[in-house]
Amino acid sequence: MRAARLMSLVLLLQARGGMTAAELSEELEVSERTVHRDVLALSEAGIPVYADRGRGGGYRLLDGYRTRLTGLDRAQAQALFLSGVPEALREMGLGEVGAVARLKASAALPADARDAQADAAQRFHLDAPGWFARDRPPPESLLPLARAVWGDHPVTAAYRGARRTLEPYGLVLKAGVWYVAARSVIYRVERLSEVEVHADRCFTRDPGFDLAAFWNERAAEFARSLLKTRVTVRLSPEGLRALPVFADPAALDEALASAGEPDERGWVTLHLPVESPEVAYAQILRFGPEAEVLDPPSLRARVAEAAARLHGLYDRQV
């Protein structure tokens, strides 16, 4: 355990340039006294770590000292961090680079751990596209966009009949579909064409930009924007328990917040956000006898008619 902590300490100093004992203590979850002992042990082992005295001081590695992972270059290191999604790597043109990176990482492992990659591959596999998604090649614009993303190069592309210049911050693969985040805007990659990468210049990235947080926020906004219709329903206790299964996930919080007090039979009335009357009809039918539509009248009549037809089917003698 201490050996792993010592390695982590070296890698933290290498990545951040310098850290105080308090910062290292918090990051490594040990006391400052333990940090001082670990630094002394590293120095005795020949690792060139030293202390800066005075205000703003801390521990640093000697300039130019780097730990190396059997010669990984930048592209291979980037690919290594994405090696859990090999299909995405291949579509971005990084399949071969990723394979080399994994080989180099494997070579750096001790002999008794070099089968770890194959061992893990037999126990975990990521299949990102949803069921019944048609097998289709990646969009032609993905490769130039991927090059632009890695190099922080602006691009010019055709979108809805007009040429636009974009600063592509990152790529997102959602259920088999690629999207590009261009600062505050998200584009579906397949809708961009004639992509021209301006490799002779770079844009300045916002250091506070968080791709995962940005995507999650915009995806939630998009999901909520689709829910333009509200229907009023009564749900039995069983229907209320089934609500997270049958309703749109983006509608769940608003629906539960609108729920009134249960009646004497435990039924509650709530307002359910839905995408359209057609979607509402399909969702309500899934509840079966555990839901009653109160409003709008047109939807109530349609569900009642479906219930009558269903009753007719099962009321016949077989």
Phi, psi and omega per residue, in radians:
M1 nan -0.693 -3.141
R2 -1.171 -0.644 3.125
A3 -1.058 -0.727 3.110
A4 -1.133 -0.651 3.133
R5 -1.183 -0.690 3.115
L6 -1.104 -0.733 3.103
M7 -1.109 -0.726 3.124
S8 -1.093 -0.673 3.132
L9 -1.091 -0.792 3.128
V10 -1.082 -0.775 -3.114
L11 -1.177 -0.599 3.072
L12 -1.124 -0.790 3.118
L13 -1.143 -0.648 3.127
Q14 -1.156 -0.688 -3.083
A15 -1.334 -0.609 -2.989
R16 -1.889 -0.069 3.071
G17 1.523 -0.746 3.131
G18 -3.061 2.574 -3.131
M19 -2.565 2.582 3.064
T20 -1.349 2.878 3.100
A21 -1.073 -0.637 3.138
A22 -1.145 -0.723 3.136
E23 -1.146 -0.743 3.111
L24 -1.150 -0.664 3.116
S25 -1.051 -0.771 3.139
E26 -1.195 -0.715 -3.093
E27 -1.189 -0.703 -3.065
L28 -1.601 -0.119 3.123
E29 1.046 0.787 3.046
V30 -2.332 3.041 3.104
S31 -1.351 2.816 3.093
E32 -1.119 -0.591 3.099
R33 -1.054 -0.704 3.106
T34 -1.147 -0.663 3.092
V35 -1.049 -0.806 3.138
H36 -1.057 -0.731 3.125
R37 -1.137 -0.694 -3.132
D38 -1.147 -0.697 3.118
V39 -1.108 -0.719 3.098
L40 -1.083 -0.725 3.120
A41 -1.115 -0.677 3.115
L42 -1.141 -0.740 3.131
S43 -1.078 -0.755 3.131
E44 -1.146 -0.433 3.129
A45 -1.512 -0.012 3.077
G46 1.698 0.096 3.090
I47 -1.425 2.138 -3.039
P48 -1.327 1.255 3.092
V49 -1.858 2.385 -3.111
Y50 -2.432 2.886 -3.099
A51 -1.845 2.298 2.969
D52 -1.533 2.204 -3.123
R53 -1.532 2.835 3.012
G54 1.508 -3.025 -3.089
R55 -1.073 2.317 3.141
G56 1.314 0.207 -3.127
G57 -1.366 -2.974 -3.114
G58 2.761 -2.864 3.127
Y59 -1.736 2.468 3.129
R60 -2.458 2.803 2.970
L61 -1.644 2.602 3.088
L62 -0.977 2.349 -3.117
D63 -0.921 2.321 3.115
G64 1.626 -0.232 3.131
Y65 -1.366 2.244 3.104
R66 -2.428 2.385 2.925
T67 -1.432 2.483 -3.057
R68 -2.128 2.544 3.084
L69 -1.854 1.324 3.117
T70 0.762 0.769 2.979
G71 1.364 0.482 3.081
L72 -1.131 2.238 3.027
D73 -1.547 3.139 -3.024
R74 -1.077 -0.809 -3.106
A75 -1.097 -0.704 3.140
Q76 -1.187 -0.667 3.110
A77 -1.124 -0.720 3.096
Q78 -1.085 -0.764 -3.128
A79 -1.154 -0.592 -3.136
L80 -1.065 -0.675 -3.128
F81 -1.260 -0.245 3.098
L82 -1.863 0.170 -2.998
S83 -1.188 -0.202 3.074
G84 -1.321 -0.170 3.122
V85 -2.178 1.227 -3.035
P86 -1.051 -0.603 -3.140
E87 -1.142 -0.698 3.094
A88 -1.128 -0.707 3.087
L89 -1.039 -0.791 -3.119
R90 -1.076 -0.765 -3.100
E91 -1.168 -0.475 3.098
M92 -1.536 0.084 3.120
G93 1.400 0.331 -3.085
L94 -1.982 0.265 -3.091
G95 -1.053 -0.833 -3.112
E96 -1.185 -0.737 3.122
V97 -1.061 -0.730 3.122
G98 -1.113 -0.675 3.131
A99 -1.111 -0.739 3.119
V100 -1.122 -0.724 -3.139
A101 -1.076 -0.737 -3.138
R102 -1.147 -0.636 3.101
L103 -1.132 -0.726 -3.129
K104 -1.165 -0.717 3.109
A105 -1.108 -0.711 3.120
S106 -1.106 -0.686 -3.134
A107 -1.151 -0.456 -3.117
A108 -1.389 -0.229 -3.096
L109 -1.385 2.697 3.025
P110 -1.118 2.773 -3.016
A111 -0.997 -0.634 -3.075
D112 -1.388 0.015 -3.136
A113 -2.113 0.100 -3.048
R114 -1.322 -0.184 3.064
D115 -1.605 0.151 -3.078
A116 -1.076 -0.681 -3.115
Q117 -1.084 -0.882 3.137
A118 -1.144 -0.644 3.138
D119 -1.085 -0.784 3.136
A120 -1.172 -0.662 -3.099
A121 -1.122 -0.459 3.112
Q122 -1.419 -0.127 -3.073
R123 -2.053 -0.202 3.131
F124 -2.592 2.324 3.086
H125 -2.487 2.281 3.126
L126 -1.721 2.114 3.075
D127 -2.067 1.630 -2.947
A128 -1.242 -0.771 -3.080
P129 -1.104 2.631 3.113
G130 -1.283 2.932 3.094
W131 -1.073 2.578 3.075
F132 1.161 0.180 3.064
A133 -1.257 2.324 -3.109
R134 -1.257 2.507 3.139
D135 -1.322 2.037 -3.102
R136 -2.408 2.619 3.140
P137 -1.216 2.767 3.098
P138 -1.144 2.651 3.134
P139 -1.085 2.551 -3.102
E140 -1.049 -0.519 -3.086
S141 -1.365 -0.110 -3.079
L142 -1.157 -0.795 -3.075
L143 -1.067 -0.884 3.101
P144 -1.110 -0.609 3.107
L145 -1.156 -0.680 3.110
A146 -1.101 -0.732 3.097
R147 -1.080 -0.708 3.141
A148 -1.160 -0.696 3.135
V149 -1.096 -0.815 -3.122
W150 -1.144 -0.597 -3.074
G151 -1.691 0.016 -3.079
D152 0.999 0.699 3.127
H153 -1.714 2.394 3.008
P154 -1.209 2.751 3.109
V155 -2.314 2.728 2.968
T156 -2.059 2.294 -3.072
A157 -2.520 2.741 3.071
A158 -1.520 2.303 3.120
Y159 -2.522 2.040 -3.140
R160 0.917 0.808 3.024
G161 1.440 0.015 -3.126
A162 -2.227 2.631 3.081
R163 -1.539 2.303 -3.133
R164 -2.276 2.517 3.050
T165 -1.779 2.204 -3.026
L166 -2.159 2.703 2.994
E167 -1.968 1.639 -3.036
P168 -1.314 1.923 -3.120
Y169 -1.431 -0.594 -3.072
G170 -2.971 2.908 3.124
L171 -2.041 2.507 3.124
V172 -2.256 2.309 3.067
L173 -1.869 1.939 -3.091
K174 -2.069 1.967 3.089
A175 0.871 0.753 3.096
G176 1.479 0.011 -3.131
V177 -2.005 2.316 -3.119
W178 -1.590 2.422 3.049
Y179 -2.265 2.643 3.062
V180 -2.081 2.293 3.084
A181 -1.645 2.006 3.133
A182 -1.961 1.569 -3.020
R183 0.959 -1.903 -3.036
S184 -1.676 0.109 -3.061
V185 -2.151 2.500 3.070
I186 -1.989 2.292 3.102
Y187 -2.085 2.506 2.979
R188 -1.336 2.180 -2.987
V189 -1.025 -0.690 -3.073
E190 -1.167 -0.246 3.123
R191 -1.615 -0.026 3.037
L192 -1.747 2.371 3.140
S193 -2.400 2.962 3.125
E194 0.878 0.860 -3.084
V195 -1.313 2.175 3.086
E196 -2.000 2.058 3.140
V197 -1.541 2.192 3.107
H198 -1.566 1.371 -3.037
A199 -1.241 -0.192 -3.122
D200 -1.445 -0.071 3.115
R201 -2.572 2.830 -3.122
C202 -2.231 2.586 3.024
F203 -1.660 2.788 3.140
T204 -1.622 2.047 -3.120
R205 -1.298 2.511 3.005
D206 -1.236 2.025 -3.072
P207 -1.111 -0.325 3.137
G208 -1.592 0.023 -3.093
F209 -1.232 2.267 3.120
D210 -2.120 1.868 -3.029
L211 -1.056 -0.803 -3.100
A212 -1.095 -0.784 -3.138
A213 -1.151 -0.705 3.127
F214 -1.084 -0.799 -3.132
W215 -1.113 -0.802 -3.121
N216 -1.059 -0.703 3.136
E217 -1.140 -0.832 -3.115
R218 -1.196 -0.654 3.122
A219 -1.118 -0.705 3.118
A220 -1.157 -0.705 3.099
E221 -1.072 -0.741 -3.133
F222 -1.129 -0.770 -3.139
A223 -1.079 -0.723 3.139
R224 -1.197 -0.593 -3.100
S225 -1.163 -0.382 3.137
L226 -1.341 -0.348 -3.042
L227 -1.526 1.369 -3.012
K228 -1.656 -0.126 -3.074
T229 -2.088 2.539 3.074
R230 -2.116 2.323 3.058
V231 -2.127 2.558 3.126
T232 -1.787 2.199 -3.076
V233 -2.353 2.703 2.948
R234 -1.859 2.317 -3.125
L235 -2.120 2.401 3.022
S236 -1.277 2.950 3.059
P237 -0.944 -0.692 3.107
E238 -1.168 -0.694 3.103
G239 -1.118 -0.655 3.123
L240 -1.147 -0.662 3.094
R241 -1.166 -0.515 -3.126
A242 -1.483 -0.141 -3.073
L243 -0.959 -0.798 3.136
P244 -1.097 -0.383 -3.121
V245 -1.472 -0.716 -2.995
F246 -1.648 -0.463 -3.091
A247 -1.532 2.835 3.052
D248 -1.153 2.322 -3.129
P249 -0.965 -0.621 -3.124
A250 -1.220 -0.278 -3.114
A251 -1.634 -0.209 -2.927
L252 -1.108 -0.845 -3.071
D253 -1.079 -0.803 -3.132
E254 -1.117 -0.707 -3.139
A255 -1.099 -0.812 -3.121
L256 -1.163 -0.621 3.137
A257 -1.159 -0.455 -3.108
S258 -1.546 -0.086 -3.043
A259 -1.170 2.356 3.075
G260 -1.501 -3.027 3.114
E261 -1.268 2.514 3.108
P262 -1.111 2.545 3.063
D263 -1.436 -2.977 -3.063
E264 -1.114 -0.353 3.120
R265 -1.734 0.011 3.126
G266 1.584 0.065 3.133
W267 -1.373 2.509 3.119
V268 -2.157 2.604 3.076
T269 -1.833 2.336 3.140
L270 -2.579 2.899 3.122
H271 -1.849 2.066 -3.042
L272 -1.806 2.024 3.048
P273 -1.244 2.343 3.133
V274 -2.408 2.866 -3.120
E275 -1.276 -0.660 -3.083
S276 -2.872 2.914 3.059
P277 -1.023 -0.621 3.120
E278 -1.107 -0.772 3.122
V279 -1.143 -0.704 3.123
A280 -1.050 -0.752 -3.139
Y281 -1.027 -0.807 -3.130
A282 -1.147 -0.698 -3.128
Q283 -1.177 -0.771 -3.103
I284 -1.098 -0.689 3.137
L285 -1.067 -0.505 -3.129
R286 -1.186 -0.436 3.124
F287 -1.303 -0.321 -3.094
G288 1.070 -2.391 -3.089
P289 -1.372 0.132 -3.108
E290 -1.620 0.083 -3.141
A291 -2.458 2.512 3.063
E292 -2.263 2.188 3.096
V293 -1.380 2.242 3.071
L294 -1.793 -0.583 -3.099
D295 -2.745 2.447 0.140
P296 -1.424 2.772 -3.124
P297 -1.025 -0.620 -3.115
S298 -1.107 -0.703 3.120
L299 -1.234 -0.684 3.103
R300 -1.045 -0.753 -3.137
A301 -1.148 -0.677 -3.117
R302 -1.182 -0.735 3.109
V303 -1.169 -0.680 3.107
A304 -1.083 -0.690 3.120
E305 -1.148 -0.682 3.099
A306 -1.147 -0.689 3.123
A307 -1.129 -0.662 3.120
A308 -1.144 -0.722 3.111
R309 -1.117 -0.699 3.135
L310 -1.143 -0.718 3.095
H311 -1.075 -0.694 3.126
G312 -1.086 -0.661 3.125
L313 -1.123 -0.734 -3.042
Y314 -1.585 -0.157 3.130
D315 -1.491 -0.222 -3.134
R316 -1.310 2.624 3.039
Q317 -1.311 2.319 3.128
V318 -1.581 nan nan
